[in-house]
Amino acid sequence: MKNIKLAGIPMNSGGLYTGTEMTPKTLREAGLIEELEKRGVKVLDIGDVSIPSYIPRHNVPPIRNWPSPRVVWEEIYNQSKDWFNEEEILLIFGGDCSIVTGTMHSLYRRYAEDIHLIVIDAHIDSYRPSADRCIGAAGAGLWFLLEENDFFNSLKGFSGNNITIVGYQHESEINNDVKKHSLSELREKGLRQVIQKVLKEIPQNRKILVHLDIDVISKEELHAVYSPSKIGLSILETTKLLREILADSRTVGIEFTEFFPLYDSDGSQSEKLINMLVEIFRE
């Protein structure tokens, strides 16, 4: 396994409630780096993206807290020039799901259109902003990446062919070129068989970023999640899934999102997440 470069994105602008911004600090204080290093994993902690304190919060259509999400994406982009390379795995801790818009722009700067996003999520975050309802950017991250829009810059040459979604529970409107594998398919065909198919279908010249919304894990297994799922993958299944992807030499990064420390009063949830990470990255 490659060495790890660790970066935090302490933000909550994509959601309604505060809390996800606490994740990087919470996991560091709970011993994430020490536990990884105990297993012989070398970790370079490059700190957190600096988020301005003046960004607004509101619930006004079409996008909640706008332009706060855009401010954060621009800061991610501006502060991540040296994040991605083939020698290390970049481990990113958000933050809410909307960080994917900023991190993918950073990956695109490094590798242009030769990139691929594997989304592991209970939901398909492709909601379209409209004047008659207010949505959080966390639920629209894929829409921002795939659709021409006036909110944020598009990625030239990037399309649905650059995205695969795994583990979702409900259909949602999205570009037809996006490949999708539901939780039901994982159960029916087998997790290893599906993820091997996913990796085989990704062109060999692409660099892979994994976006994990931990709501793909069932509430019974991990409940300190911004929007927990009643059903979902087990921690063991998620670990196996991620080990398969990280074993692929094209994988350059993985981002964890939507952990909610406010639901972790006794620290047991942080411990579970850290133990999962140790298993993912162990030799």
Secondary structure, DSSP 8 states (H G I E B T S, - for coil): --EEEEEE----TTSSSS-GGGHHHHHHHTTHHHHHHHTT--EEEEEE----TT------SSBTTTTHHHHHHHHHHHT-TT---SSEEEEEE-SSTTHHHHHHHHHHHHHTT-EEEEEE-SS------BTTB-B-GGG-HHHHHHS--SSS---TT--GGGEEEEEE-S-----TTSEEEEHHHHHHH-HHHHHHHHHHHS-TT-EEEEEEEGGGBBTTT---BSS-BSS-B-HHHHHHHHHHHHTSTTEEEEEEE-B-GGG-TTSHHHHHHHHHHHHHH--
